[in-house]
Amino acid sequence: MKKKSVEELKTIANDLRKKVVTMLYEAGSGHPGGSLSATDFVTACYFSEINVDPKNPKWEDRDRFVLSKGHSCPVLYAALGTLGFFPEETLHTLRQEGSILQGHPNMDCPGIDIPTGSLGQGLACAVGMAIGLKFDKKSSRVFAVLGDGECQEGEIWEAAQTANKYKLDNLIIFVDNNNLQIDGTTDEIMPLGSLAEKFKAFGFEIYEIDGNDMEKIVSTFDAIRANADNRKPKCIIGHTIKGKGVSFMENVCDWHGVAPKKEEWEQALKDLEEAK
């Protein structure tokens, strides 16, 4: 895939955010907050970094992508549809009966490598994929997106131990650290402390960045590739804003899992248009 400039990626991310709020408005349900906070990372992955083929979604040598926080699938669907994994008009069928775009990812949708949604399980799936690729002597990588709230789950840390044991330098995880989950702040629900220090203690190479800064995301990917001889799994702690890009959604817990109504959708599109 031809790499795009930071400015091109910013434009794509803005477009994906518009698609996300439109999909959710049309569906009347879904999860805007975490979809919007993860948009910049998903954009950088799919439009500049990972090696996939929309015409051959099951290509054996592709990179893999695991959206562990599966409820944020609208942004993943928006990326896949824009790239041509399926007809882009399919985006208007989110959560409809019979649609390939359900409320959590499943493998009826081209480009989805694993069904996700039960929080805490996705990293274990990604670790298993990375081990399998190592055994098959393939150079493909596995990218996984975790929510900070799901890092309260014990299975995350069992998977992290396993990634360290098998020296999975082909594993890159991004923690969407927006500090909010469905019932409140992560500090209120179950304090996480320093996720960077935790993953470092579990043997990961750590990159702590502004997860909504496209330039920082791209330069982090560059740094990871430049340090390819390091046999550690990689963890990017992305400090993000839940609801990023939509004024009335930003840092508001109530927008975790509520779709915008007509007036809110129109305002969201206006906000995103002005942000171009």
Backbone hydrogen bonds, N-H to C=O, Kabsch-Sander energy under -0.5 kcal/mol:
donor,donor_aa,acceptor,acceptor_aa,energy
9,L,5,S,-2.4
10,K,6,V,-2.3
11,T,7,E,-1.9
12,I,8,E,-2.2
13,A,9,L,-2.7
14,N,10,K,-2.1
15,D,11,T,-2.0
16,L,12,I,-2.7
17,R,13,A,-2.2
18,K,14,N,-1.8
19,K,15,D,-2.0
20,V,16,L,-2.5
21,V,17,R,-2.3
22,T,18,K,-1.9
23,M,19,K,-2.8
24,L,20,V,-2.4
25,Y,21,V,-2.1
26,E,22,T,-2.6
27,A,23,M,-2.2
28,G,24,L,-2.3
29,S,24,L,-0.7
33,G,255,W,-2.2
35,S,31,H,-0.6
36,L,32,P,-2.6
37,S,33,G,-1.7
38,A,34,G,-1.2
39,T,36,L,-0.6
42,V,38,A,-2.4
43,T,39,T,-2.6
44,A,40,D,-2.4
45,C,41,F,-2.5
46,Y,42,V,-2.6
47,F,43,T,-2.4
48,S,44,A,-0.8
48,S,45,C,-0.5
49,E,44,A,-1.2
49,E,45,C,-1.3
50,I,45,C,-2.9
52,V,50,I,-0.9
56,N,53,D,-1.9
59,W,56,N,-2.2
62,R,59,W,-1.7
63,D,51,N,-2.7
64,R,141,R,-2.8
66,V,143,F,-3.1
67,L,65,F,-0.5
68,S,66,V,-1.3
68,S,145,V,-1.1
69,K,145,V,-1.3
70,G,68,S,-2.0
72,S,69,K,-2.2
73,C,70,G,-1.4
75,V,72,S,-1.2
76,L,72,S,-0.7
77,Y,73,C,-3.1
78,A,74,P,-2.3
79,A,75,V,-1.9
80,L,76,L,-2.6
81,G,77,Y,-3.0
82,T,78,A,-2.1
83,L,79,A,-2.0
84,G,80,L,-0.9
85,F,80,L,-2.6
90,T,87,P,-2.1
91,L,88,E,-1.8
92,H,89,E,-1.7
93,T,90,T,-2.4
94,L,91,L,-1.0
95,R,101,L,-3.2
96,Q,93,T,-2.4
99,S,96,Q,-2.1
102,Q,100,I,-0.9
109,C,106,N,-1.7
112,I,109,C,-1.9
113,D,65,F,-0.7
113,D,111,G,-0.6
116,T,105,P,-1.0
119,L,117,G,-1.1
121,Q,118,S,-1.6
125,C,121,Q,-1.7
126,A,122,G,-2.5
127,V,123,L,-2.8
128,G,124,A,-2.2
129,M,125,C,-2.2
130,A,126,A,-2.5
131,I,127,V,-2.5
132,G,128,G,-2.4
133,L,129,M,-2.5
134,K,130,A,-1.9
135,F,131,I,-2.6
136,D,132,G,-2.0
137,K,134,K,-1.6
138,K,133,L,-2.7
142,V,170,N,-3.0
143,F,64,R,-2.8
144,A,172,I,-2.2
145,V,66,V,-2.6
146,L,144,A,-0.5
146,L,174,F,-2.9
148,D,176,D,-1.3
151,C,147,G,-0.6
151,C,148,D,-1.1
152,Q,149,G,-1.6
153,E,150,E,-2.0
156,I,153,E,-0.8
157,W,153,E,-0.6
157,W,154,G,-0.7
158,E,154,G,-1.6
159,A,155,E,-2.4
160,A,156,I,-2.0
161,Q,157,W,-2.0
162,T,158,E,-1.8
163,A,159,A,-2.4
164,N,160,A,-1.9
165,K,161,Q,-2.5
166,Y,162,T,-2.2
167,K,164,N,-1.3
168,L,163,A,-2.2
169,D,167,K,-2.2
171,L,168,L,-1.6
172,I,142,V,-2.9
173,I,234,K,-2.4
174,F,144,A,-2.9
175,V,236,I,-2.7
176,D,146,L,-3.3
176,D,174,F,-0.7
177,N,175,V,-1.8
177,N,238,G,-2.1
178,N,176,D,-1.7
181,Q,184,G,-3.1
184,G,181,Q,-1.4
186,T,179,N,-1.7
189,I,185,T,-2.2
190,M,186,T,-2.5
195,L,193,G,-0.9
198,K,194,S,-2.1
199,F,195,L,-2.8
200,K,196,A,-2.1
201,A,197,E,-2.2
202,F,198,K,-1.3
203,G,200,K,-1.8
204,F,199,F,-2.3
205,E,233,P,-3.0
206,I,204,F,-0.5
207,Y,235,C,-2.4
209,I,207,Y,-0.6
209,I,237,I,-2.5
211,G,209,I,-0.9
211,G,239,H,-1.3
212,N,239,H,-0.6
213,D,210,D,-1.7
214,M,212,N,-0.8
217,I,213,D,-2.2
218,V,214,M,-2.6
219,S,215,E,-2.3
220,T,216,K,-1.8
221,F,217,I,-2.0
222,D,218,V,-2.1
223,A,219,S,-2.1
224,I,220,T,-2.4
225,R,221,F,-2.3
226,A,222,D,-2.2
227,N,223,A,-1.2
228,A,225,R,-1.2
230,N,227,N,-1.8
231,R,229,D,-0.5
234,K,171,L,-2.8
235,C,205,E,-2.7
236,I,173,I,-3.4
237,I,207,Y,-2.6
237,I,235,C,-0.7
238,G,175,V,-2.1
238,G,236,I,-0.9
239,H,209,I,-2.8
239,H,237,I,-0.8
240,T,177,N,-1.3
240,T,238,G,-0.8
242,K,240,T,-0.5
243,G,33,G,-2.4
244,K,241,I,-1.7
246,V,243,G,-2.0
247,S,245,G,-0.6
249,M,246,V,-1.7
250,E,246,V,-1.7
251,N,242,K,-2.5
252,V,249,M,-1.9
253,C,251,N,-0.6
255,W,252,V,-1.8
256,H,253,C,-1.9
265,W,261,K,-3.2
266,E,262,K,-2.5
267,Q,263,E,-2.1
268,A,264,E,-2.6
269,L,265,W,-2.5
270,K,266,E,-1.9
271,D,267,Q,-2.7
272,L,268,A,-2.3
273,E,269,L,-2.3
274,E,270,K,-2.3
275,A,271,D,-1.1
276,K,273,E,-1.1
